[in-house]
Amino acid sequence: MIKILKAKQQLWQTRITSRNHLRQMDKRLLKDIGITQVDALNEFRKPFWRA
């Protein structure tokens, strides 16, 4: 059970970090990875527990 909770916590932390990075990218970088600023903002606004 503890193993599952630790894995879940790590996944959530990864989502938080990734979404924060997306939010900080400029248009050029977002275009390079194939998403728009609106897409990045929508992803950033998701709660960390949502995939």
mmCIF file of the N, C-alpha and C atoms, coordinates in Angstrom:
data_MODEL
# 
_entry.id   MODEL 
# 
loop_
_atom_site.group_PDB 
_atom_site.id 
_atom_site.type_symbol 
_atom_site.label_atom_id 
_atom_site.label_alt_id 
_atom_site.label_comp_id 
_atom_site.label_asym_id 
_atom_site.label_entity_id 
_atom_site.label_seq_id 
_atom_site.pdbx_PDB_ins_code 
_atom_site.Cartn_x 
_atom_site.Cartn_y 
_atom_site.Cartn_z 
_atom_site.occupancy 
_atom_site.B_iso_or_equiv 
_atom_site.pdbx_formal_charge 
_atom_site.auth_seq_id 
_atom_site.auth_comp_id 
_atom_site.auth_asym_id 
_atom_site.auth_atom_id 
_atom_site.pdbx_PDB_model_num 
ATOM 1   N N  . MET A 1 1  ? 0.828  -1.202 0.000   1.00 0.00 ? 1  MET A N  1 
ATOM 2   C CA . MET A 1 1  ? 0.000  0.000  0.000   1.00 0.00 ? 1  MET A CA 1 
ATOM 3   C C  . MET A 1 1  ? 0.871  1.264  0.000   1.00 0.00 ? 1  MET A C  1 
ATOM 4   N N  . ILE A 1 2  ? 1.911  1.272  0.806   1.00 0.00 ? 2  ILE A N  1 
ATOM 5   C CA . ILE A 1 2  ? 2.807  2.430  0.873   1.00 0.00 ? 2  ILE A CA 1 
ATOM 6   C C  . ILE A 1 2  ? 3.506  2.621  -0.465  1.00 0.00 ? 2  ILE A C  1 
ATOM 7   N N  . LYS A 1 3  ? 3.853  1.539  -1.110  1.00 0.00 ? 3  LYS A N  1 
ATOM 8   C CA . LYS A 1 3  ? 4.505  1.599  -2.414  1.00 0.00 ? 3  LYS A CA 1 
ATOM 9   C C  . LYS A 1 3  ? 3.613  2.292  -3.438  1.00 0.00 ? 3  LYS A C  1 
ATOM 10  N N  . ILE A 1 4  ? 2.333  1.964  -3.404  1.00 0.00 ? 4  ILE A N  1 
ATOM 11  C CA . ILE A 1 4  ? 1.364  2.557  -4.322  1.00 0.00 ? 4  ILE A CA 1 
ATOM 12  C C  . ILE A 1 4  ? 1.224  4.058  -4.056  1.00 0.00 ? 4  ILE A C  1 
ATOM 13  N N  . LEU A 1 5  ? 1.160  4.430  -2.795  1.00 0.00 ? 5  LEU A N  1 
ATOM 14  C CA . LEU A 1 5  ? 1.033  5.847  -2.438  1.00 0.00 ? 5  LEU A CA 1 
ATOM 15  C C  . LEU A 1 5  ? 2.259  6.648  -2.863  1.00 0.00 ? 5  LEU A C  1 
ATOM 16  N N  . LYS A 1 6  ? 3.428  6.074  -2.678  1.00 0.00 ? 6  LYS A N  1 
ATOM 17  C CA . LYS A 1 6  ? 4.663  6.754  -3.097  1.00 0.00 ? 6  LYS A CA 1 
ATOM 18  C C  . LYS A 1 6  ? 4.708  6.920  -4.607  1.00 0.00 ? 6  LYS A C  1 
ATOM 19  N N  . ALA A 1 7  ? 4.276  5.904  -5.334  1.00 0.00 ? 7  ALA A N  1 
ATOM 20  C CA . ALA A 1 7  ? 4.248  5.980  -6.799  1.00 0.00 ? 7  ALA A CA 1 
ATOM 21  C C  . ALA A 1 7  ? 3.263  7.053  -7.252  1.00 0.00 ? 7  ALA A C  1 
ATOM 22  N N  . LYS A 1 8  ? 2.121  7.113  -6.615  1.00 0.00 ? 8  LYS A N  1 
ATOM 23  C CA . LYS A 1 8  ? 1.105  8.119  -6.943  1.00 0.00 ? 8  LYS A CA 1 
ATOM 24  C C  . LYS A 1 8  ? 1.639  9.521  -6.656  1.00 0.00 ? 8  LYS A C  1 
ATOM 25  N N  . GLN A 1 9  ? 2.302  9.686  -5.531  1.00 0.00 ? 9  GLN A N  1 
ATOM 26  C CA . GLN A 1 9  ? 2.872  10.984 -5.177  1.00 0.00 ? 9  GLN A CA 1 
ATOM 27  C C  . GLN A 1 9  ? 3.928  11.411 -6.202  1.00 0.00 ? 9  GLN A C  1 
ATOM 28  N N  . GLN A 1 10 ? 4.741  10.489 -6.633  1.00 0.00 ? 10 GLN A N  1 
ATOM 29  C CA . GLN A 1 10 ? 5.769  10.795 -7.618  1.00 0.00 ? 10 GLN A CA 1 
ATOM 30  C C  . GLN A 1 10 ? 5.133  11.190 -8.958  1.00 0.00 ? 10 GLN A C  1 
ATOM 31  N N  . LEU A 1 11 ? 4.100  10.476 -9.369  1.00 0.00 ? 11 LEU A N  1 
ATOM 32  C CA . LEU A 1 11 ? 3.396  10.799 -10.599 1.00 0.00 ? 11 LEU A CA 1 
ATOM 33  C C  . LEU A 1 11 ? 2.804  12.200 -10.525 1.00 0.00 ? 11 LEU A C  1 
ATOM 34  N N  . TRP A 1 12 ? 2.157  12.513 -9.420  1.00 0.00 ? 12 TRP A N  1 
ATOM 35  C CA . TRP A 1 12 ? 1.556  13.833 -9.262  1.00 0.00 ? 12 TRP A CA 1 
ATOM 36  C C  . TRP A 1 12 ? 2.618  14.933 -9.285  1.00 0.00 ? 12 TRP A C  1 
ATOM 37  N N  . GLN A 1 13 ? 3.741  14.699 -8.628  1.00 0.00 ? 13 GLN A N  1 
ATOM 38  C CA . GLN A 1 13 ? 4.805  15.698 -8.618  1.00 0.00 ? 13 GLN A CA 1 
ATOM 39  C C  . GLN A 1 13 ? 5.368  15.906 -10.021 1.00 0.00 ? 13 GLN A C  1 
ATOM 40  N N  . THR A 1 14 ? 5.485  14.833 -10.781 1.00 0.00 ? 14 THR A N  1 
ATOM 41  C CA . THR A 1 14 ? 5.956  14.935 -12.158 1.00 0.00 ? 14 THR A CA 1 
ATOM 42  C C  . THR A 1 14 ? 4.984  15.763 -12.996 1.00 0.00 ? 14 THR A C  1 
ATOM 43  N N  . ARG A 1 15 ? 3.699  15.550 -12.802 1.00 0.00 ? 15 ARG A N  1 
ATOM 44  C CA . ARG A 1 15 ? 2.692  16.335 -13.531 1.00 0.00 ? 15 ARG A CA 1 
ATOM 45  C C  . ARG A 1 15 ? 2.789  17.816 -13.178 1.00 0.00 ? 15 ARG A C  1 
ATOM 46  N N  . ILE A 1 16 ? 2.925  18.117 -11.921 1.00 0.00 ? 16 ILE A N  1 
ATOM 47  C CA . ILE A 1 16 ? 3.042  19.511 -11.478 1.00 0.00 ? 16 ILE A CA 1 
ATOM 48  C C  . ILE A 1 16 ? 4.256  20.168 -12.126 1.00 0.00 ? 16 ILE A C  1 
ATOM 49  N N  . THR A 1 17 ? 5.384  19.497 -12.072 1.00 0.00 ? 17 THR A N  1 
ATOM 50  C CA . THR A 1 17 ? 6.616  20.043 -12.641 1.00 0.00 ? 17 THR A CA 1 
ATOM 51  C C  . THR A 1 17 ? 6.504  20.227 -14.151 1.00 0.00 ? 17 THR A C  1 
ATOM 52  N N  . SER A 1 18 ? 5.986  19.214 -14.832 1.00 0.00 ? 18 SER A N  1 
ATOM 53  C CA . SER A 1 18 ? 5.849  19.289 -16.290 1.00 0.00 ? 18 SER A CA 1 
ATOM 54  C C  . SER A 1 18 ? 4.906  20.409 -16.704 1.00 0.00 ? 18 SER A C  1 
ATOM 55  N N  . ARG A 1 19 ? 3.827  20.551 -15.998 1.00 0.00 ? 19 ARG A N  1 
ATOM 56  C CA . ARG A 1 19 ? 2.851  21.588 -16.333 1.00 0.00 ? 19 ARG A CA 1 
ATOM 57  C C  . ARG A 1 19 ? 3.410  22.984 -16.057 1.00 0.00 ? 19 ARG A C  1 
ATOM 58  N N  . ASN A 1 20 ? 4.194  23.111 -15.018 1.00 0.00 ? 20 ASN A N  1 
ATOM 59  C CA . ASN A 1 20 ? 4.845  24.395 -14.755 1.00 0.00 ? 20 ASN A CA 1 
ATOM 60  C C  . ASN A 1 20 ? 5.840  24.732 -15.858 1.00 0.00 ? 20 ASN A C  1 
ATOM 61  N N  . HIS A 1 21 ? 6.562  23.747 -16.345 1.00 0.00 ? 21 HIS A N  1 
ATOM 62  C CA . HIS A 1 21 ? 7.504  23.972 -17.442 1.00 0.00 ? 21 HIS A CA 1 
ATOM 63  C C  . HIS A 1 21 ? 6.763  24.393 -18.708 1.00 0.00 ? 21 HIS A C  1 
ATOM 64  N N  . LEU A 1 22 ? 5.660  23.732 -18.998 1.00 0.00 ? 22 LEU A N  1 
ATOM 65  C CA . LEU A 1 22 ? 4.856  24.099 -20.165 1.00 0.00 ? 22 LEU A CA 1 
ATOM 66  C C  . LEU A 1 22 ? 4.411  25.555 -20.088 1.00 0.00 ? 22 LEU A C  1 
ATOM 67  N N  . ARG A 1 23 ? 3.978  25.958 -18.919 1.00 0.00 ? 23 ARG A N  1 
ATOM 68  C CA . ARG A 1 23 ? 3.460  27.319 -18.729 1.00 0.00 ? 23 ARG A CA 1 
ATOM 69  C C  . ARG A 1 23 ? 4.542  28.368 -18.976 1.00 0.00 ? 23 ARG A C  1 
ATOM 70  N N  . GLN A 1 24 ? 5.793  28.011 -18.742 1.00 0.00 ? 24 GLN A N  1 
ATOM 71  C CA . GLN A 1 24 ? 6.894  28.964 -18.879 1.00 0.00 ? 24 GLN A CA 1 
ATOM 72  C C  . GLN A 1 24 ? 7.468  29.024 -20.293 1.00 0.00 ? 24 GLN A C  1 
ATOM 73  N N  . MET A 1 25 ? 7.078  28.108 -21.160 1.00 0.00 ? 25 MET A N  1 
ATOM 74  C CA . MET A 1 25 ? 7.613  28.082 -22.518 1.00 0.00 ? 25 MET A CA 1 
ATOM 75  C C  . MET A 1 25 ? 7.024  29.201 -23.371 1.00 0.00 ? 25 MET A C  1 
ATOM 76  N N  . ASP A 1 26 ? 7.854  29.729 -24.263 1.00 0.00 ? 26 ASP A N  1 
ATOM 77  C CA . ASP A 1 26 ? 7.354  30.746 -25.184 1.00 0.00 ? 26 ASP A CA 1 
ATOM 78  C C  . ASP A 1 26 ? 6.738  30.088 -26.416 1.00 0.00 ? 26 ASP A C  1 
ATOM 79  N N  . LYS A 1 27 ? 6.144  30.917 -27.284 1.00 0.00 ? 27 LYS A N  1 
ATOM 80  C CA . LYS A 1 27 ? 5.443  30.406 -28.474 1.00 0.00 ? 27 LYS A CA 1 
ATOM 81  C C  . LYS A 1 27 ? 6.336  29.525 -29.338 1.00 0.00 ? 27 LYS A C  1 
ATOM 82  N N  . ARG A 1 28 ? 7.580  29.935 -29.505 1.00 0.00 ? 28 ARG A N  1 
ATOM 83  C CA . ARG A 1 28 ? 8.498  29.197 -30.364 1.00 0.00 ? 28 ARG A CA 1 
ATOM 84  C C  . ARG A 1 28 ? 8.744  27.785 -29.842 1.00 0.00 ? 28 ARG A C  1 
ATOM 85  N N  . LEU A 1 29 ? 8.996  27.668 -28.551 1.00 0.00 ? 29 LEU A N  1 
ATOM 86  C CA . LEU A 1 29 ? 9.232  26.343 -27.962 1.00 0.00 ? 29 LEU A CA 1 
ATOM 87  C C  . LEU A 1 29 ? 7.985  25.472 -28.018 1.00 0.00 ? 29 LEU A C  1 
ATOM 88  N N  . LEU A 1 30 ? 6.840  26.076 -27.743 1.00 0.00 ? 30 LEU A N  1 
ATOM 89  C CA . LEU A 1 30 ? 5.594  25.318 -27.816 1.00 0.00 ? 30 LEU A CA 1 
ATOM 90  C C  . LEU A 1 30 ? 5.334  24.824 -29.232 1.00 0.00 ? 30 LEU A C  1 
ATOM 91  N N  . LYS A 1 31 ? 5.618  25.682 -30.210 1.00 0.00 ? 31 LYS A N  1 
ATOM 92  C CA . LYS A 1 31 ? 5.445  25.284 -31.603 1.00 0.00 ? 31 LYS A CA 1 
ATOM 93  C C  . LYS A 1 31 ? 6.359  24.104 -31.941 1.00 0.00 ? 31 LYS A C  1 
ATOM 94  N N  . ASP A 1 32 ? 7.574  24.125 -31.410 1.00 0.00 ? 32 ASP A N  1 
ATOM 95  C CA . ASP A 1 32 ? 8.525  23.031 -31.642 1.00 0.00 ? 32 ASP A CA 1 
ATOM 96  C C  . ASP A 1 32 ? 7.989  21.686 -31.147 1.00 0.00 ? 32 ASP A C  1 
ATOM 97  N N  . ILE A 1 33 ? 7.216  21.712 -30.071 1.00 0.00 ? 33 ILE A N  1 
ATOM 98  C CA . ILE A 1 33 ? 6.678  20.447 -29.549 1.00 0.00 ? 33 ILE A CA 1 
ATOM 99  C C  . ILE A 1 33 ? 5.251  20.188 -30.027 1.00 0.00 ? 33 ILE A C  1 
ATOM 100 N N  . GLY A 1 34 ? 4.747  21.104 -30.846 1.00 0.00 ? 34 GLY A N  1 
ATOM 101 C CA . GLY A 1 34 ? 3.467  20.862 -31.505 1.00 0.00 ? 34 GLY A CA 1 
ATOM 102 C C  . GLY A 1 34 ? 2.225  21.225 -30.720 1.00 0.00 ? 34 GLY A C  1 
ATOM 103 N N  . ILE A 1 35 ? 2.341  22.190 -29.804 1.00 0.00 ? 35 ILE A N  1 
ATOM 104 C CA . ILE A 1 35 ? 1.142  22.633 -29.090 1.00 0.00 ? 35 ILE A CA 1 
ATOM 105 C C  . ILE A 1 35 ? 1.071  24.157 -29.094 1.00 0.00 ? 35 ILE A C  1 
ATOM 106 N N  . THR A 1 36 ? -0.116 24.683 -28.867 1.00 0.00 ? 36 THR A N  1 
ATOM 107 C CA . THR A 1 36 ? -0.330 26.128 -28.845 1.00 0.00 ? 36 THR A CA 1 
ATOM 108 C C  . THR A 1 36 ? -0.252 26.634 -27.405 1.00 0.00 ? 36 THR A C  1 
ATOM 109 N N  . GLN A 1 37 ? -0.229 27.949 -27.277 1.00 0.00 ? 37 GLN A N  1 
ATOM 110 C CA . GLN A 1 37 ? -0.247 28.537 -25.938 1.00 0.00 ? 37 GLN A CA 1 
ATOM 111 C C  . GLN A 1 37 ? -1.540 28.198 -25.204 1.00 0.00 ? 37 GLN A C  1 
ATOM 112 N N  . VAL A 1 38 ? -2.629 28.142 -25.938 1.00 0.00 ? 38 VAL A N  1 
ATOM 113 C CA . VAL A 1 38 ? -3.927 27.785 -25.333 1.00 0.00 ? 38 VAL A CA 1 
ATOM 114 C C  . VAL A 1 38 ? -3.874 26.345 -24.815 1.00 0.00 ? 38 VAL A C  1 
ATOM 115 N N  . ASP A 1 39 ? -3.307 25.428 -25.610 1.00 0.00 ? 39 ASP A N  1 
ATOM 116 C CA . ASP A 1 39 ? -3.165 24.033 -25.174 1.00 0.00 ? 39 ASP A CA 1 
ATOM 117 C C  . ASP A 1 39 ? -2.327 23.957 -23.895 1.00 0.00 ? 39 ASP A C  1 
ATOM 118 N N  . ALA A 1 40 ? -1.220 24.704 -23.893 1.00 0.00 ? 40 ALA A N  1 
ATOM 119 C CA . ALA A 1 40 ? -0.328 24.699 -22.732 1.00 0.00 ? 40 ALA A CA 1 
ATOM 120 C C  . ALA A 1 40 ? -1.041 25.248 -21.499 1.00 0.00 ? 40 ALA A C  1 
ATOM 121 N N  . LEU A 1 41 ? -1.786 26.321 -21.680 1.00 0.00 ? 41 LEU A N  1 
ATOM 122 C CA . LEU A 1 41 ? -2.520 26.910 -20.559 1.00 0.00 ? 41 LEU A CA 1 
ATOM 123 C C  . LEU A 1 41 ? -3.591 25.961 -20.038 1.00 0.00 ? 41 LEU A C  1 
ATOM 124 N N  . ASN A 1 42 ? -4.299 25.309 -20.948 1.00 0.00 ? 42 ASN A N  1 
ATOM 125 C CA . ASN A 1 42 ? -5.317 24.336 -20.529 1.00 0.00 ? 42 ASN A CA 1 
ATOM 126 C C  . ASN A 1 42 ? -4.686 23.187 -19.746 1.00 0.00 ? 42 ASN A C  1 
ATOM 127 N N  . GLU A 1 43 ? -3.543 22.714 -20.196 1.00 0.00 ? 43 GLU A N  1 
ATOM 128 C CA . GLU A 1 43 ? -2.846 21.638 -19.483 1.00 0.00 ? 43 GLU A CA 1 
ATOM 129 C C  . GLU A 1 43 ? -2.381 22.117 -18.109 1.00 0.00 ? 43 GLU A C  1 
ATOM 130 N N  . PHE A 1 44 ? -1.856 23.333 -18.051 1.00 0.00 ? 44 PHE A N  1 
ATOM 131 C CA . PHE A 1 44 ? -1.371 23.907 -16.800 1.00 0.00 ? 44 PHE A CA 1 
ATOM 132 C C  . PHE A 1 44 ? -2.488 24.043 -15.770 1.00 0.00 ? 44 PHE A C  1 
ATOM 133 N N  . ARG A 1 45 ? -3.672 24.358 -16.231 1.00 0.00 ? 45 ARG A N  1 
ATOM 134 C CA . ARG A 1 45 ? -4.806 24.592 -15.324 1.00 0.00 ? 45 ARG A CA 1 
ATOM 135 C C  . ARG A 1 45 ? -5.447 23.312 -14.787 1.00 0.00 ? 45 ARG A C  1 
ATOM 136 N N  . LYS A 1 46 ? -5.093 22.173 -15.353 1.00 0.00 ? 46 LYS A N  1 
ATOM 137 C CA . LYS A 1 46 ? -5.659 20.909 -14.858 1.00 0.00 ? 46 LYS A CA 1 
ATOM 138 C C  . LYS A 1 46 ? -5.165 20.639 -13.434 1.00 0.00 ? 46 LYS A C  1 
ATOM 139 N N  . PRO A 1 47 ? -6.006 20.073 -12.610 1.00 0.00 ? 47 PRO A N  1 
ATOM 140 C CA . PRO A 1 47 ? -5.545 19.645 -11.283 1.00 0.00 ? 47 PRO A CA 1 
ATOM 141 C C  . PRO A 1 47 ? -4.494 18.549 -11.437 1.00 0.00 ? 47 PRO A C  1 
ATOM 142 N N  . PHE A 1 48 ? -3.563 18.492 -10.515 1.00 0.00 ? 48 PHE A N  1 
ATOM 143 C CA . PHE A 1 48 ? -2.455 17.536 -10.634 1.00 0.00 ? 48 PHE A CA 1 
ATOM 144 C C  . PHE A 1 48 ? -2.907 16.091 -10.658 1.00 0.00 ? 48 PHE A C  1 
ATOM 145 N N  . TRP A 1 49 ? -4.073 15.802 -10.129 1.00 0.00 ? 49 TRP A N  1 
ATOM 146 C CA . TRP A 1 49 ? -4.528 14.399 -10.101 1.00 0.00 ? 49 TRP A CA 1 
ATOM 147 C C  . TRP A 1 49 ? -5.180 13.972 -11.412 1.00 0.00 ? 49 TRP A C  1 
ATOM 148 N N  . ARG A 1 50 ? -5.441 14.922 -12.329 1.00 0.00 ? 50 ARG A N  1 
ATOM 149 C CA . ARG A 1 50 ? -6.035 14.575 -13.629 1.00 0.00 ? 50 ARG A CA 1 
ATOM 150 C C  . ARG A 1 50 ? -4.945 14.374 -14.671 1.00 0.00 ? 50 ARG A C  1 
ATOM 151 N N  . ALA A 1 51 ? -5.079 13.296 -15.431 1.00 0.00 ? 51 ALA A N  1 
ATOM 152 C CA . ALA A 1 51 ? -4.097 13.018 -16.486 1.00 0.00 ? 51 ALA A CA 1 
ATOM 153 C C  . ALA A 1 51 ? -4.341 13.892 -17.690 1.00 0.00 ? 51 ALA A C  1 
# 
